[in-house]
Amino acid sequence: MKNSSWPKRHFLSLRYQLLALVLLVILPLALLAFVNAWEQRENALMQARQTAINLARLGSASQLRVVATARDLLRTLAAVEVLRADPAACNALLQRLFANRHEYSIVGVTDVQGNLRCASLSPSGLVNYADRDWFQKVLQTRSAAVGRFVIGRISGRPVLPLAYPLLTAQNEVEGVLFLGIDLEPVSQVFAALDLPPNSTVTLIDPAGTVLARYPLESTAWLGKNVADQPLIQTVLASGGSGHTEDAGLDGLRRIYGFTPLTLDDQPWGYLLVGLKEEEAYRPVVQIFQTNLLRGGLLMLLALVGTWLFSERLVLRRVAHLVTAVRQLAAGDFTARVDLPAGGDEIGYLARVFNEMTMALVERERARQETLAALQEREATLRRAQAVAHVGSWVYEVASRRLEWSEETYRIFGLPPQAAVDETTFFNLVHPEDRARAETAWRNALAGAPYALELRIRVGDEVRWIYERAEVERDAHGQPLRVLGVTQDITALKQAQLQVEQQMKNLSALYAGARQLALSLDLDEVAQSVVRAAVEVFGARLAWVGLAELDGRVRVVAWYPSDSPYIATLEVRWDETPAGMGPTGRAIRSGQPYVVEDIATAPEMSIWREAARVRGFVTSAAFPLATRGHFVGALNVYSEQPGFFNPERRNLFQAFAHQAAAALENARLFAETNRRLARIQVLRRIDLAITSSLDPRVTFNVALDEITTQLGVDAACILLLDPHTRMHAGFCRWARFPHPGFAPDPSGLGTGLCRARRR
């Protein structure tokens, strides 16, 4: 039920029952008490200020009387002729007059040069007062003068000097009469003032030096210059009477009244009276506390009366409403408010609440049906997304809020309901694809279509995804939200990459087979093998070695042909140290042997330095098998770590099989040619024998074919004469002259062919 349907009079009446009974009673009383206390505080502050000024003036009057009395005393003494004539008589007079006057520490007379002529105290030597300010003032003004605080040179006590001129008949100064007012008794004078507790009285001179201080225990300040204190600066700057609130010399804040002390209209000091603020406000606080207590009692009575009165009229009926509302909040739509019908606000609320619960029962039934249908659709959608590996997401542009479906969380490897945003997404994108993804996202917000394939990192796994999205815009063309889908295409991409790799492998094998099929010459085939390993399969260096019967591995071809590494090779396939490398192990075992890191592999210790200089990082040897026998190995080197992955190993092994077959075919072709050549030689010799009866013709043809086909330096056919037992011979030589022949004493057969190989 909306508030607008509630009658205003009932609404205002209910607020009055709940709030006015408490607030309208408490607030006026509290406000009145605080206003009254504030006014009393201001009045007390004004009274305290005036009291401080009055006490300062009262205290200054006593100090002025002390100074005025001393001045009158000096004026009277100035008329005594003894003080001017005889110093001894002067000393006697002053000592007799002031022997018991303790308020004056010393009384004396100086000449115009400041030399002491006589005094009430006897000096220990010559004393001069020409440097004193009171002496200089008297000479300048020819009238009484008050000096600044000093420690008496003869008495050794703190004094306030007062001086008076001794004038001649021509009104010329012939001497100065002075006295020192003892300052310690001055502080005792302030005790006679009727001061409130915790008050202070301070007497300072115009330079800010403390002349007197009350209470008496604070005389430690006597003689100290406090002109740097803010309070003293305020007083000295005023030049007259006044008041201020500030921290005193003891650091406590007080209300100060101050007034100047003058002599003949010349200020010689200031008197400050400080009253503690707490003492000034004490009566006000007591009145406020009394009023607060009274107000609290009245407030308590009002609250108790309100409690008892409202219990029956309001609280019990509201309790029924609260109970019904709690039942409704707990999901009990049968909750009802059992109150008698009435025209007041609570009765109206009860009736409306009951109507609302009946409407909610009907709405809840419809909501449950709709919710069940939505849950079924969401479950179907989740199953469909899981089957298709397709997740959905929504991005709100204004709030930068990103929402993922459960399948999207699974694709990105994050727990469901984890907090994600666009930064989370870009951090999961593979570093090599991140710039492309950010560019596509910015372009999509600007109006370009958004569809691309990306790699993402899920722990140590790299997955491929396909993302497609549409941007919803407002009437002004500004982006509102982005709706998109994410499909996990890792399996499809891996199959595609596998097919592509297989096609590359097949293409490489086909290209290698084509090169191997170009020739049947053994050397050319071997050279084609190593060239294909480098140019087609991407190796840095390749060489082919054939196993010899003595355990050596003979290098028959390598590429690049100018590589100096081959010259350093000394490889075997037996159990010797040179046979413990990849080549020897591959020939003996018949299995490929890969060295992942030449720098650390112990089996490469013999060739490590030469490999390091050429930049080789990894190497592998692939056995060459012919009719079940391993006759050699294809050796490949690369500067790329991890070059010989499983796929490339299989590729090289397949190529090694092709190379072994091609080499075997070339060998068989060469062997066939050699046998055919021998058959042709025998045929030519046979033709020579059958076509001529002259044995010399036959022997010449035979010797020509023997030296040519067998590649020998010389050949001879010897005939034995059985009667003479001498040999007759026919010879052919290719590189040295025919030597002489002697009969063979061995008596062997009728014919012999001897030859020495070239």
DORONU-302173 format. One line per field, with one value per residue (C-alpha): x, y, z. Coordinates in Angstrom, 1 decimal, always signed. Example, Ala and Ser with C-alpha at 12.3 -4.5 7.8 and 13.67 -1.06 7.14 Angstrom:
<ropas>
u = (+12.3 +13.7)
v = (-4.5 -1.1)
w = (+7.8 +7.1)
</ropas>
This chain:
<ropas>
u = (+0.0 +1.5 +1.8 -0.3 -3.4 -3.2 -5.5 -3.4 -5.2 -4.6 -0.9 -0.4 -2.3 -0.1 +3.1 +1.8 +1.2 +4.7 +6.9 +5.2 +4.7 +8.4 +10.2 +7.9 +8.4 +12.1 +13.3 +11.7 +12.9 +16.4 +16.5 +15.3 +17.9 +20.8 +19.7 +19.4 +22.8 +24.4 +23.0 +24.2 +27.6 +27.9 +26.8 +29.3 +32.0 +31.2 +31.1 +34.4 +36.0 +34.8 +35.8 +39.3 +39.6 +38.3 +40.8 +43.6 +42.7 +42.4 +45.8 +47.3 +46.0 +48.0 +51.1 +50.7 +50.5 +53.7 +55.5 +53.8 +54.8 +58.4 +58.4 +57.1 +59.8 +62.5 +61.1 +61.2 +64.8 +65.8 +65.3 +67.7 +71.0 +73.0 +72.6 +74.3 +77.2 +78.9 +79.0 +79.7 +76.8 +74.7 +75.6 +74.8 +71.5 +70.3 +71.4 +69.6 +66.4 +66.1 +67.5 +64.0 +62.4 +62.5 +60.3 +63.3 +66.3 +68.6 +68.4 +71.4 +72.8 +75.0 +76.8 +76.2 +78.8 +76.8 +79.3 +77.7 +78.3 +76.3 +73.8 +71.8 +73.9 +77.7 +79.3 +82.4 +84.0 +83.4 +80.0 +78.8 +75.2 +75.8 +74.6 +71.3 +68.2 +66.7 +69.9 +69.8 +66.1 +66.5 +69.4 +67.3 +63.9 +65.0 +62.1 +61.3 +61.8 +61.1 +63.7 +63.4 +63.8 +67.4 +69.3 +70.8 +74.5 +74.9 +71.8 +71.8 +68.0 +65.5 +64.4 +62.3 +64.5 +62.9 +65.1 +64.7 +67.0 +68.9 +68.7 +70.7 +69.3 +69.9 +67.8 +70.8 +71.2 +73.9 +73.1 +70.5 +68.6 +67.4 +65.9 +65.1 +61.7 +62.1 +59.9 +59.6 +57.3 +55.3 +53.9 +52.6 +50.4 +48.4 +47.4 +45.2 +43.0 +39.8 +40.7 +38.7 +40.4 +43.1 +43.6 +46.9 +48.3 +51.4 +53.3 +55.5 +57.6 +57.3 +60.1 +58.0 +60.1 +58.1 +58.3 +55.9 +53.8 +50.9 +50.4 +53.5 +54.8 +55.1 +57.9 +60.2 +59.1 +60.5 +62.9 +62.3 +61.5 +58.4 +57.9 +57.7 +54.5 +51.4 +49.5 +52.3 +52.5 +48.8 +49.1 +52.2 +50.6 +47.4 +49.0 +46.1 +43.5 +41.6 +40.8 +41.7 +41.5 +44.8 +47.2 +49.1 +52.8 +51.8 +50.2 +46.6 +44.0 +42.4 +40.4 +42.8 +42.1 +45.1 +45.8 +49.0 +50.9 +52.1 +54.2 +53.8 +51.9 +54.8 +54.0 +56.4 +54.5 +51.4 +49.3 +47.5 +44.8 +43.9 +40.7 +40.3 +37.5 +36.2 +35.8 +33.9 +31.6 +31.1 +27.8 +26.5 +27.4 +25.7 +22.5 +22.6 +23.1 +20.1 +18.0 +19.1 +18.2 +14.8 +14.3 +15.4 +12.8 +10.1 +11.2 +11.1 +7.6 +6.5 +8.1 +6.5 +3.1 +3.5 +4.5 +1.5 -0.9 +0.3 +0.5 -3.2 -4.0 -1.0 +1.6 -0.7 -2.4 +0.8 +2.2 -0.6 +0.5 +4.2 +3.4 +1.4 +4.1 +6.8 +4.7 +4.3 +8.1 +8.7 +6.6 +3.3 +0.8 -2.1 -1.1 -4.0 -4.3 -7.1 -8.2 -11.6 -12.7 -12.1 -11.7 -8.2 -4.9 -4.1 -7.5 -7.1 -3.7 -5.0 -7.7 -5.4 -2.8 -5.4 -6.4 -2.7 -2.0 -4.9 -3.6 -0.1 -1.4 -2.6 +0.5 +2.8 +1.0 +1.5 +5.1 +5.9 +4.5 +6.6 +9.7 +9.4 +9.1 +12.2 +14.2 +13.4 +14.5 +17.7 +18.5 +17.9 +20.1 +22.9 +22.8 +22.8 +25.8 +27.7 +27.1 +28.1 +30.9 +29.2 +28.9 +27.1 +27.9 +26.5 +28.6 +26.9 +28.9 +27.9 +28.6 +31.4 +29.7 +30.3 +28.1 +29.1 +27.0 +28.2 +29.6 +31.6 +33.1 +34.0 +35.6 +37.8 +38.6 +37.2 +34.8 +31.2 +30.0 +33.6 +33.9 +34.9 +35.3 +36.9 +40.3 +39.8 +39.0 +42.1 +44.4 +43.3 +43.9 +47.2 +49.8 +50.4 +46.6 +45.9 +46.6 +44.4 +41.6 +41.8 +41.7 +38.7 +36.9 +37.5 +36.4 +33.2 +32.2 +32.9 +30.6 +32.7 +31.5 +33.1 +34.0 +37.5 +39.4 +41.7 +43.9 +43.4 +45.5 +43.8 +46.5 +49.2 +46.8 +46.2 +42.7 +41.2 +37.9 +35.7 +33.9 +31.1 +29.1 +26.5 +26.4 +23.0 +22.9 +20.6 +18.7 +21.9 +24.0 +25.9 +26.6 +24.4 +25.4 +27.2 +25.7 +28.1 +28.8 +32.1 +32.7 +35.5 +37.1 +40.2 +39.4 +38.5 +41.6 +43.9 +42.5 +42.9 +46.5 +47.2 +45.9 +47.9 +51.0 +50.4 +50.0 +53.3 +55.0 +53.6 +54.6 +58.1 +58.4 +57.1 +59.6 +62.4 +61.4 +61.4 +64.9 +66.0 +64.4 +66.3 +69.4 +70.7 +74.2 +75.2 +77.1 +74.4 +71.7 +73.6 +74.0 +70.3 +69.5 +71.5 +70.3 +66.7 +67.2 +68.4 +66.3 +63.1 +63.0 +64.6 +67.7 +70.9 +73.4 +73.0 +75.4 +75.2 +77.7 +78.1 +79.3 +82.6 +83.6 +86.5 +84.1 +84.6 +81.7 +82.6 +81.1 +79.8 +77.8 +77.0 +75.2 +76.0 +79.0 +81.2 +80.5 +83.8 +82.1 +82.6 +86.4 +86.2 +84.3 +85.8 +82.9 +82.7 +79.8 +81.6 +81.9 +84.8 +84.4 +83.9 +81.1 +79.1 +77.7 +74.3 +75.5 +77.1 +74.1 +71.6 +73.5 +73.9 +70.4 +68.5 +66.5 +66.7 +68.8 +68.1 +70.3 +68.1 +70.9 +74.4 +75.8 +74.9 +74.7 +77.7 +77.7 +78.5 +81.6 +84.0 +82.2 +80.6 +83.0 +82.9 +79.1 +78.9 +81.1 +78.7 +75.7 +74.2 +71.9 +70.3 +71.1 +69.7 +70.8 +68.4 +69.5 +69.7 +68.4 +68.8 +67.2 +67.1 +70.7 +71.7 +74.4 +74.7 +72.9 +71.4 +72.7 +70.8 +71.7 +69.6 +70.1 +66.5 +65.8 +63.1 +63.5 +63.1 +59.6 +57.7 +56.2 +59.5 +61.2 +58.7 +59.1 +62.9 +62.7 +60.3 +62.7 +65.6 +63.7 +63.3 +66.9 +68.0 +65.9 +67.2 +70.8 +70.3 +68.7 +71.7 +74.1 +72.2 +72.2 +76.0 +76.5 +74.3 +76.3 +79.6 +78.4 +77.1 +80.4 +82.2 +79.8 +80.5 +84.3 +84.0 +82.0 +84.6 +87.4 +85.3 +84.8 +88.5 +89.4 +86.9 +87.5 +91.4 +93.8 +96.7 +97.1 +98.8 +95.5 +93.6 +96.1 +96.2 +92.3 +92.3 +95.0 +93.3 +90.0 +91.8 +93.6 +90.6 +87.8 +89.7 +91.6 +95.0 +98.4 +99.8 +98.8 +100.7 +99.9 +102.9 +103.2 +105.5 +107.6 +107.8 +111.0 +113.0 +111.2 +111.2 +108.2 +107.0 +104.8 +102.5 +102.1 +100.1 +101.0 +99.3 +101.7 +105.2 +107.4 +107.4 +110.1 +112.1 +110.7 +112.7 +111.7 +109.7 +111.6 +108.5 +107.5 +103.8 +101.1 +100.9 +99.5 +99.5 +98.1 +99.7 +98.6 +99.2 +96.3 +96.5)
v = (+0.0 +3.4 +6.2 +8.5 +6.4 +7.1 +10.0 +13.0 +13.5 +9.9 +10.2 +13.4 +12.0 +8.9 +11.0 +13.1 +10.0 +8.5 +11.6 +14.6 +13.0 +12.6 +15.1 +18.1 +17.6 +17.0 +19.6 +22.7 +21.9 +21.1 +24.1 +26.4 +25.0 +25.5 +29.0 +30.0 +28.5 +30.3 +33.7 +33.1 +32.1 +35.3 +37.4 +35.6 +36.2 +39.9 +40.1 +38.3 +40.7 +43.7 +42.1 +41.5 +45.1 +46.4 +44.2 +45.4 +49.0 +48.4 +46.7 +49.5 +52.0 +50.4 +50.3 +53.9 +54.8 +53.0 +54.8 +58.2 +57.8 +57.1 +60.0 +62.3 +61.0 +61.8 +65.2 +65.9 +64.6 +66.7 +69.8 +68.6 +70.5 +67.8 +65.6 +68.1 +69.2 +66.6 +62.9 +61.7 +63.6 +62.4 +58.8 +59.1 +60.8 +58.2 +55.2 +56.6 +57.4 +54.1 +51.7 +50.2 +51.0 +47.6 +48.5 +50.4 +48.3 +51.4 +55.2 +57.1 +60.2 +60.4 +63.3 +64.3 +61.8 +58.9 +58.4 +57.4 +60.1 +58.6 +55.9 +54.1 +51.0 +51.2 +50.1 +48.0 +50.3 +53.0 +52.6 +54.4 +54.6 +56.5 +53.5 +53.2 +54.3 +56.2 +58.2 +59.2 +60.0 +62.3 +64.2 +64.6 +65.5 +67.1 +65.4 +62.2 +59.0 +55.3 +52.9 +49.3 +46.2 +45.7 +43.8 +46.3 +46.8 +47.3 +45.5 +42.6 +42.5 +42.9 +46.5 +49.0 +52.2 +55.6 +58.8 +62.5 +65.4 +67.6 +71.1 +74.2 +77.7 +78.0 +74.9 +72.9 +69.2 +68.8 +65.3 +62.6 +61.2 +57.7 +54.8 +51.1 +49.8 +46.2 +44.1 +41.0 +42.7 +44.1 +40.7 +40.4 +43.5 +41.6 +39.1 +41.8 +41.9 +39.9 +37.6 +34.5 +31.1 +30.3 +34.0 +35.6 +39.1 +40.1 +43.4 +44.1 +47.0 +48.5 +46.1 +43.0 +42.2 +40.7 +43.1 +41.2 +38.1 +36.6 +34.0 +34.2 +30.7 +32.1 +34.6 +32.5 +34.7 +37.8 +39.6 +37.4 +39.0 +37.6 +40.0 +37.1 +35.7 +36.5 +37.7 +40.2 +41.3 +42.1 +44.1 +46.1 +46.8 +48.1 +51.1 +51.3 +49.4 +46.4 +42.7 +39.6 +35.8 +34.0 +31.6 +33.1 +32.6 +29.2 +28.0 +28.1 +30.1 +32.9 +36.1 +38.9 +42.6 +45.0 +48.7 +50.8 +52.4 +55.9 +58.5 +62.1 +60.6 +58.3 +54.6 +52.7 +49.4 +47.3 +45.3 +42.2 +40.3 +36.9 +35.0 +31.3 +30.7 +27.8 +30.0 +32.6 +29.9 +28.0 +29.6 +29.3 +25.6 +25.0 +26.7 +24.7 +21.4 +22.3 +23.2 +20.1 +17.9 +19.5 +19.1 +15.5 +14.7 +16.4 +14.6 +11.2 +11.9 +12.8 +9.6 +7.4 +9.0 +8.6 +5.0 +4.2 +6.2 +4.9 +1.3 +0.8 +3.2 +2.6 -0.1 -3.1 -2.5 -1.8 -5.1 -7.0 -5.2 -6.1 -9.7 -10.0 -8.2 -10.5 -13.5 -12.1 -11.4 -15.0 -16.1 -16.8 -15.2 -16.3 -13.7 -11.4 -8.5 -9.3 -5.9 -4.4 -2.2 +1.5 +4.8 +5.7 +5.2 +1.8 +0.3 +1.6 +0.0 -3.3 -3.3 -2.4 -5.0 -7.8 -6.7 -6.6 -10.2 -11.6 -9.9 -11.2 -14.7 -14.5 -12.8 -15.3 -18.2 -16.5 -15.7 -19.2 -20.5 -17.9 -18.6 -22.4 -21.7 -19.4 -21.8 -24.6 -22.3 -21.3 -24.9 -25.8 -22.8 -23.8 -27.4 -26.2 -23.8 -26.6 -28.9 -26.3 -24.8 -21.4 -18.9 -15.5 -12.2 -8.7 -5.5 -2.3 +0.6 +3.3 +1.3 -0.8 -3.9 -7.3 -10.3 -13.8 -17.0 -20.2 -21.6 -18.4 -18.8 -22.4 -21.4 -18.8 -21.2 -18.9 -19.9 -19.0 -15.6 -14.3 -10.6 -9.8 -6.7 -5.8 -5.7 -9.3 -10.3 -8.5 -10.0 -13.5 -12.9 -14.2 -11.4 -11.9 -11.4 -8.7 -5.6 -7.0 -7.7 -4.2 -2.6 -4.7 -3.8 +0.0 -0.3 -2.2 +0.6 +3.1 +1.2 -1.6 -5.2 -7.4 -10.9 -12.4 -15.5 -15.2 -17.2 -17.1 -18.4 -20.7 -21.6 -23.3 -24.1 -22.0 -22.1 -20.8 -18.8 -17.2 -14.0 -12.2 -9.3 -6.6 -3.1 -1.6 +2.1 +4.9 +7.4 +9.5 +6.6 +6.3 +2.7 +1.4 -2.2 -4.9 -8.4 -11.1 -14.8 -16.7 -20.1 -22.5 -23.6 -25.1 -28.6 -27.3 -25.1 -27.9 -30.3 -27.5 -26.9 -30.6 -31.0 -27.9 -29.4 -32.8 -31.1 -29.2 -32.5 -34.3 -31.4 -31.4 -35.2 -34.9 -32.1 -34.2 -37.3 -35.3 -34.1 -37.7 -39.0 -36.6 -38.8 -42.4 -41.3 -42.1 -38.9 -36.8 -38.6 -38.1 -34.4 -34.1 -35.6 -33.1 -30.2 -31.1 -31.4 -27.8 -26.1 -28.0 -29.0 -25.9 -27.3 -25.3 -28.0 -31.6 -34.4 -38.1 -40.6 -44.2 -46.9 -48.5 -52.0 -50.7 -48.6 -45.3 -43.2 -41.8 -38.4 -38.7 -35.5 -32.3 -29.0 -26.1 -27.3 -24.5 -25.3 -25.6 -27.7 -30.9 -30.5 -30.9 -34.2 -37.4 -39.8 -43.5 -45.9 -48.4 -48.2 -45.8 -42.2 -40.9 -43.4 -42.2 -39.2 -39.1 -40.7 -43.7 -44.2 -44.0 -46.5 -49.0 -48.7 -48.2 -45.4 -41.6 -39.8 -36.2 -33.8 -31.1 -28.9 -29.3 -27.0 -29.4 -32.8 -35.0 -37.1 -33.9 -33.0 -33.8 -31.6 -29.0 -26.1 -26.4 -26.5 -23.5 -21.4 -22.1 -21.3 -24.8 -25.4 -28.8 -31.8 -35.2 -38.3 -40.5 -44.0 -45.1 -48.7 -51.0 -54.5 -54.5 -53.3 -49.8 -48.6 -45.0 -41.9 -38.5 -35.9 -32.6 -29.4 -26.3 -23.0 -23.1 -24.5 -27.3 -27.6 -31.4 -31.6 -35.0 -34.0 -32.9 -36.0 -38.2 -36.0 -36.4 -40.1 -40.6 -38.5 -40.7 -43.8 -42.1 -41.1 -44.7 -46.1 -43.6 -44.2 -48.0 -47.6 -45.5 -48.1 -50.9 -48.9 -48.4 -52.1 -53.2 -50.9 -52.4 -56.0 -55.1 -53.5 -56.7 -58.9 -56.6 -57.0 -60.8 -60.6 -58.5 -60.9 -63.9 -62.2 -61.5 -65.2 -66.6 -64.1 -64.6 -67.5 -65.2 -65.3 -61.9 -60.3 -62.1 -61.2 -57.5 -57.3 -59.0 -56.8 -53.6 -54.5 -55.6 -52.3 -50.2 -51.9 -53.0 -49.7 -51.2 -49.7 -52.7 -56.3 -59.2 -62.7 -65.1 -68.4 -71.2 -73.1 -76.6 -77.5 -74.4 -73.7 -70.0 -67.6 -65.7 -62.8 -60.1 -57.0 -53.7 -50.8 -47.5 -45.5 -47.1 -48.7 -52.4 -54.1 -57.0 -60.5 -63.5 -67.1 -68.2 -70.8 -72.0 -74.2 -73.3 -74.0 -72.9 -69.4 -66.7 -63.2 -60.8 -57.3 -54.6 -52.3 -48.6)
w = (+0.0 -1.0 +1.5 -0.8 +0.0 +3.7 +4.9 +6.0 +9.2 +10.3 +9.3 +11.3 +14.3 +14.3 +14.1 +17.0 +19.1 +18.4 +18.3 +19.9 +23.3 +23.6 +21.4 +22.1 +25.8 +25.8 +23.3 +24.7 +28.3 +27.1 +24.8 +27.6 +30.0 +27.5 +26.6 +30.2 +31.0 +28.0 +29.1 +32.6 +31.3 +29.3 +32.3 +34.5 +32.0 +31.8 +35.6 +35.9 +33.4 +35.3 +38.6 +37.3 +36.1 +39.5 +41.4 +39.2 +39.8 +43.5 +43.6 +41.6 +44.0 +46.8 +44.7 +43.6 +47.3 +48.0 +45.2 +46.0 +49.7 +48.6 +46.3 +49.0 +51.3 +48.8 +48.2 +52.0 +52.3 +49.3 +51.5 +54.2 +53.8 +55.6 +52.6 +50.4 +52.6 +54.7 +53.5 +57.0 +58.5 +55.6 +56.3 +59.9 +59.2 +56.7 +58.7 +61.7 +59.8 +57.9 +60.3 +60.9 +57.6 +56.0 +53.1 +51.7 +51.1 +50.7 +50.6 +49.2 +47.5 +44.4 +42.8 +39.2 +38.1 +39.7 +42.5 +45.8 +48.4 +51.3 +52.0 +54.7 +54.1 +54.1 +50.8 +50.6 +48.1 +45.5 +44.0 +40.8 +39.5 +36.3 +34.2 +36.0 +34.0 +37.0 +37.3 +33.7 +33.7 +36.7 +35.0 +31.8 +33.4 +36.7 +38.3 +40.1 +38.2 +38.7 +37.4 +36.2 +38.3 +39.5 +42.1 +44.6 +44.2 +48.0 +49.4 +47.0 +47.1 +44.3 +44.3 +42.4 +42.2 +42.8 +42.4 +43.0 +42.0 +44.4 +42.8 +43.4 +43.7 +40.0 +39.4 +38.4 +39.4 +41.9 +43.0 +43.0 +46.0 +45.5 +47.4 +46.5 +47.3 +48.5 +46.1 +48.2 +50.8 +47.9 +47.0 +50.5 +49.9 +47.3 +49.9 +51.5 +48.3 +48.5 +45.6 +44.5 +44.8 +42.3 +41.3 +40.5 +40.8 +38.7 +38.7 +35.7 +34.6 +31.0 +29.8 +30.8 +34.0 +36.9 +39.9 +42.2 +42.0 +44.1 +45.4 +47.6 +46.5 +43.0 +43.9 +41.7 +38.8 +40.6 +38.3 +35.2 +31.9 +30.4 +27.5 +25.0 +26.7 +24.6 +27.7 +28.5 +24.9 +24.9 +28.1 +27.0 +23.6 +25.1 +26.9 +29.3 +31.2 +29.8 +30.0 +28.1 +28.2 +27.8 +29.3 +32.2 +33.3 +34.8 +31.6 +33.0 +31.1 +33.1 +32.7 +33.2 +34.1 +33.9 +34.5 +34.2 +37.1 +36.5 +38.2 +37.0 +34.0 +33.1 +33.2 +35.4 +35.5 +34.9 +37.4 +36.1 +38.1 +36.7 +37.7 +37.0 +34.4 +36.3 +39.4 +37.3 +35.8 +39.1 +40.1 +36.5 +36.4 +39.8 +38.5 +35.2 +37.1 +39.3 +36.3 +34.5 +37.4 +37.6 +33.9 +34.0 +36.8 +34.7 +31.6 +33.5 +34.8 +31.2 +29.8 +32.5 +31.9 +28.1 +28.6 +30.7 +28.6 +25.2 +26.3 +25.9 +23.1 +20.8 +21.8 +22.2 +18.9 +17.2 +18.6 +16.8 +13.6 +14.2 +14.8 +11.6 +9.7 +11.0 +10.0 +6.6 +6.4 +7.3 +4.3 +6.1 +3.7 +6.0 +8.6 +9.6 +12.1 +14.6 +15.8 +16.2 +13.3 +14.1 +12.4 +13.7 +12.0 +13.5 +12.6 +9.1 +8.9 +10.1 +7.5 +4.7 +5.9 +5.7 +2.2 +1.2 +2.5 +0.5 -2.6 -1.8 -1.6 -5.1 -6.3 -4.6 -6.3 -9.7 -8.8 -7.9 -11.2 -13.1 -11.0 -11.6 -15.4 -15.3 -13.2 -15.7 -18.6 -16.8 -16.1 -19.7 -20.8 -18.4 -19.7 -23.3 -22.6 -20.9 -23.8 -26.4 -24.2 -24.8 -22.0 -22.0 -20.4 -20.0 -19.5 -18.1 -19.6 -17.1 -13.9 -15.6 -14.1 -15.8 -15.2 -16.4 -16.7 -15.0 -18.2 -18.7 -15.2 -16.1 -19.4 -17.6 -14.7 -12.0 -9.2 -9.8 -8.5 -8.2 -8.7 -12.3 -14.4 -17.7 -16.0 -14.9 -18.4 -20.0 -17.3 -18.3 -22.0 -23.3 -23.3 -27.1 -27.7 -25.1 -27.2 -30.0 -27.5 -26.0 -29.5 -30.5 -27.3 -27.8 -31.4 -30.4 -28.0 -30.9 -33.2 -34.8 -34.7 -32.0 -33.0 -32.5 -31.5 -28.4 -26.2 -22.4 -19.6 -17.1 -14.6 -16.6 -19.4 -22.6 -24.0 -27.2 -27.1 -29.6 -28.5 -30.2 -28.8 -29.7 -28.2 -27.1 -27.5 -26.3 -28.5 -28.8 -29.9 -26.7 -25.6 -22.7 -22.4 -24.2 -24.7 -25.6 -25.8 -25.2 -26.8 -25.7 -29.0 -27.5 -28.7 -32.2 -32.3 -31.1 -33.8 -36.4 -35.3 -35.2 -38.8 -39.8 -38.2 -39.8 -43.1 -42.5 -41.5 -44.6 -46.8 -45.3 -45.7 -49.3 -50.0 -48.5 -50.4 -53.6 -53.0 -52.2 -55.4 -57.6 -57.8 -57.3 -56.7 -53.1 -52.4 -53.9 -52.0 -48.7 -49.5 -50.3 -46.9 -44.9 -47.1 -46.5 -42.8 -42.7 -45.4 -45.1 -41.5 -39.9 -38.4 -38.0 -39.0 -40.2 -41.1 -42.0 -40.6 -41.5 -39.1 -40.0 -38.9 -36.8 -34.6 -36.4 -37.8 -41.2 -42.1 -45.7 -46.0 -44.0 -44.5 -44.5 -46.4 -45.0 -41.3 -39.4 -36.8 -38.9 -38.8 -34.9 -35.0 -34.0 -33.5 -32.9 -32.3 -30.0 -26.2 -26.2 -24.8 -28.4 -28.8 -25.8 -27.7 -29.3 -32.6 -30.9 -28.6 -31.5 -33.7 -30.8 -29.5 -32.8 -31.0 -31.5 -28.9 -28.0 -26.0 -24.7 -23.4 -24.8 -22.1 -19.3 -20.9 -19.8 -23.0 -25.0 -23.0 -25.9 -28.4 -26.0 -26.5 -30.3 -30.2 -27.8 -30.1 -33.0 -30.9 -30.8 -27.9 -28.6 -30.8 -31.8 -33.6 -35.6 -36.5 -40.2 -40.5 -43.5 -43.5 -39.7 -39.4 -38.2 -40.5 -39.5 -38.1 -39.1 -36.8 -36.4 -34.4 -33.4 -31.6 -30.3 -26.8 -27.0 -30.8 -30.7 -29.3 -29.7 -33.0 -34.5 -33.2 -35.0 -38.1 -38.1 -37.4 -40.4 -42.5 -41.3 -42.5 -45.9 -45.9 -45.0 -47.8 -50.3 -49.3 -49.5 -52.9 -54.1 -52.6 -54.4 -57.6 -57.4 -56.5 -59.5 -61.8 -60.5 -61.1 -64.5 -65.5 -64.4 -66.5 -69.5 -68.9 -68.9 -72.1 -73.8 -72.7 -73.9 -77.3 -77.5 -76.8 -79.3 -82.1 -82.3 -82.1 -81.2 -77.4 -77.3 -78.5 -75.8 -73.1 -74.1 -74.0 -70.6 -69.2 -70.5 -68.8 -65.5 -65.2 -66.2 -64.3 -61.2 -60.9 -60.5 -61.3 -63.3 -64.2 -65.8 -67.2 -66.9 -68.9 -67.6 -70.1 -68.6 -70.5 -69.7 -66.5 -67.4 -67.3 -70.3 -69.5 -70.9 -68.7 -68.6 -66.3 -65.7 -63.5 -63.6 -66.4 -67.1 -64.9 -66.0 -65.4 -64.2 -64.3 -61.3 -59.4 -57.6 -60.5 -60.2 -62.8 -66.4 -65.9 -63.3 -63.0 -60.4 -59.7 -57.2 -56.4 -57.2)
</ropas>
